[in-house]
Amino acid sequence: MFSVGQELYLETDLKRAKLAQLPVMVKYDDGEIADYGGPIQELNKDAVKINGMYYTKATCRFYVR
């Protein structure tokens, strides 16, 4: 399915990771780590919620941890 470190850039990838409750790490576009990882709690067209925080898809990248 997914490998560790794989970027989740398609909407379908994010949905599959949410359903599988995979730990997801969040990085800002500049490479700084925003969140070290947790399962996706919520998805909408603009943002992803992980560990109670919303991260915008426009400014963040998401990776399987």
PAKE-9274 format. One line per field, with one value per residue: residue number from 1; residue in one letter; z, y, x of N, C-alpha, C, CB in turn. Coordinates in steps of 0.02 Angstrom, whole numbers, plus 50000, padded with zeros to 5 digits. Glycine has a CB too. Example, Ala and Ser with C-alpha at 12.3 -4.5 7.8 and 13.67 -1.06 7.14 Angstrom:
2
resi: [1:2]
resn: [a:s]
n_zz: [50390:50354]
n_yy: [49716:49888]
n_xx: [50660:50642]
ca_zz: [50390:50357]
ca_yy: [49775:49947]
ca_xx: [50615:50684]
c_zz: [50390:50394]
c_yy: [49835:50002]
c_xx: [50660:50645]
cb_zz: [50452:50286]
cb_yy: [49776:49970]
cb_xx: [50565:50704]
end
This chain:
65
resi: [1:2:3:4:5:6:7:8:9:10:11:12:13:14:15:16:17:18:19:20:21:22:23:24:25:26:27:28:29:30:31:32:33:34:35:36:37:38:39:40:41:42:43:44:45:46:47:48:49:50:51:52:53:54:55:56:57:58:59:60:61:62:63:64:65]
resn: [m:f:s:v:g:q:e:l:y:l:e:t:d:l:k:r:a:k:l:a:q:l:p:v:m:v:k:y:d:d:g:e:i:a:d:y:g:g:p:i:q:e:l:n:k:d:a:v:k:i:n:g:m:y:y:t:k:a:t:c:r:f:y:v:r]
n_zz: [50000:50058:50079:50208:50229:50109:50007:50024:49908:49826:49832:49847:49904:50032:50083:50086:50178:50290:50311:50339:50455:50464:50529:50499:50447:50449:50348:50321:50169:50160:50216:50353:50497:50542:50614:50699:50678:50664:50658:50525:50566:50511:50353:50230:50086:50090:50199:50319:50464:50599:50751:50819:50758:50618:50455:50312:50144:50044:50095:50155:50163:50160:50236:50248:50401]
n_yy: [49941:50084:50154:50186:50355:50394:50517:50590:50650:50652:50671:50551:50472:50531:50505:50364:50341:50398:50312:50194:50231:50272:50333:50500:50616:50792:50919:51086:51182:51230:51130:51120:51031:51014:50934:50786:50670:50574:50493:50539:50642:50715:50771:50898:51001:51096:51075:50969:50877:50836:50767:50859:50981:51090:51080:51165:51115:51188:51241:51142:50979:50804:50651:50474:50401]
n_xx: [50042:50069:50232:50354:50394:50343:50269:50110:50021:49911:49734:49665:49764:49779:49651:49650:49755:49696:49587:49656:49715:49849:50005:50046:50164:50193:50257:50312:50317:50448:50522:50530:50480:50314:50228:50259:50190:50041:49879:49768:49638:49536:49479:49468:49427:49528:49615:49703:49676:49773:49823:49742:49767:49749:49814:49856:49831:49889:50007:50079:50159:50130:50175:50197:50231]
ca_zz: [50000:50063:50113:50254:50196:50047:50009:50008:49875:49794:49879:49861:49951:50098:50105:50103:50239:50344:50324:50368:50517:50462:50556:50445:50467:50412:50340:50283:50104:50168:50243:50426:50521:50577:50659:50691:50653:50695:50607:50500:50601:50470:50288:50190:50023:50101:50256:50349:50536:50631:50820:50840:50722:50546:50412:50245:50089:50002:50124:50190:50129:50206:50224:50291:50450]
ca_yy: [50000:50141:50140:50238:50411:50410:50578:50583:50713:50647:50668:50480:50448:50555:50469:50295:50345:50411:50250:50145:50260:50274:50394:50545:50673:50853:50967:51146:51181:51243:51071:51118:50984:51047:50884:50724:50616:50546:50476:50593:50644:50747:50797:50937:51019:51142:51061:50902:50883:50785:50784:50917:51041:51091:51099:51179:51078:51235:51260:51085:50915:50750:50592:50416:50397]
ca_xx: [50000:50114:50296:50375:50425:50308:50228:50039:50005:49845:49677:49650:49815:49760:49591:49670:49794:49648:49549:49702:49740:49922:50036:50065:50205:50178:50312:50298:50350:50519:50553:50524:50429:50258:50200:50297:50148:49982:49829:49726:49574:49485:49502:49421:49460:49584:49658:49707:49681:49815:49837:49703:49787:49735:49870:49829:49861:49926:50071:50110:50166:50112:50216:50186:50285]
c_zz: [50000:50096:50157:50216:50132:50055:49988:49974:49838:49848:49896:49909:50022:50126:50125:50167:50299:50362:50358:50436:50521:50496:50499:50475:50421:50409:50302:50217:50108:50199:50319:50446:50562:50629:50646:50674:50697:50641:50586:50534:50557:50406:50259:50128:50032:50153:50279:50424:50564:50701:50842:50805:50648:50508:50341:50192:50045:50029:50157:50143:50181:50186:50272:50338:50470]
c_yy: [50063:50119:50199:50292:50433:50472:50561:50647:50711:50644:50596:50450:50468:50518:50397:50293:50357:50347:50197:50168:50258:50337:50436:50604:50732:50896:51027:51142:51194:51185:51065:51071:51021:50999:50818:50663:50593:50528:50538:50588:50670:50772:50842:50961:51063:51120:50988:50913:50822:50809:50849:50982:51034:51116:51108:51141:51123:51249:51202:51024:50860:50686:50535:50411:50325]
c_xx: [50044:50179:50314:50412:50391:50265:50157:50016:49939:49791:49660:49701:49798:49700:49608:49710:49748:49611:49593:49730:49817:49948:50063:50105:50191:50240:50286:50336:50425:50557:50550:50467:50377:50228:50236:50255:50093:49933:49790:49658:49518:49518:49448:49459:49522:49635:49653:49715:49718:49832:49804:49719:49770:49796:49843:49868:49904:49996:50108:50115:50157:50148:50196:50246:50298]
cb_zz: [50061:50102:50061:50310:50181:50024:49964:50073:49826:49748:49849:49795:49932:50096:50049:50046:50235:50324:50257:50320:50577:50390:50607:50407:50465:50443:50301:50322:50058:50209:50223:50454:50563:50527:50650:50754:50637:50747:50633:50421:50664:50508:50238:50230:49979:50119:50314:50318:50569:50588:50830:50911:50731:50531:50414:50231:50048:49995:50175:50253:50093:50207:50232:50249:50512]
cb_yy: [50000:50199:50126:50209:50395:50350:50633:50568:50730:50586:50703:50441:50475:50631:50468:50265:50401:50466:50222:50131:50223:50270:50376:50571:50654:50892:50934:51211:51232:51306:51069:51190:50927:51069:50876:50710:50560:50594:50423:50590:50687:50805:50739:50997:51056:51208:51106:50859:50888:50770:50791:50926:51055:51134:51044:51254:51045:51300:51314:51067:50908:50740:50608:50350:50437]
cb_xx: [49952:50081:50352:50420:50496:50265:50258:49996:50059:49842:49615:49649:49885:49745:49538:49711:49847:49598:49522:49759:49710:49947:50093:50003:50281:50119:50372:50317:50319:50529:50624:50512:50461:50204:50122:50336:50190:49951:49781:49720:49579:49450:49518:49390:49411:49559:49641:49766:49610:49880:49912:49711:49862:49673:49927:49831:49807:49887:50061:50070:50236:50035:50291:50177:50268]
end
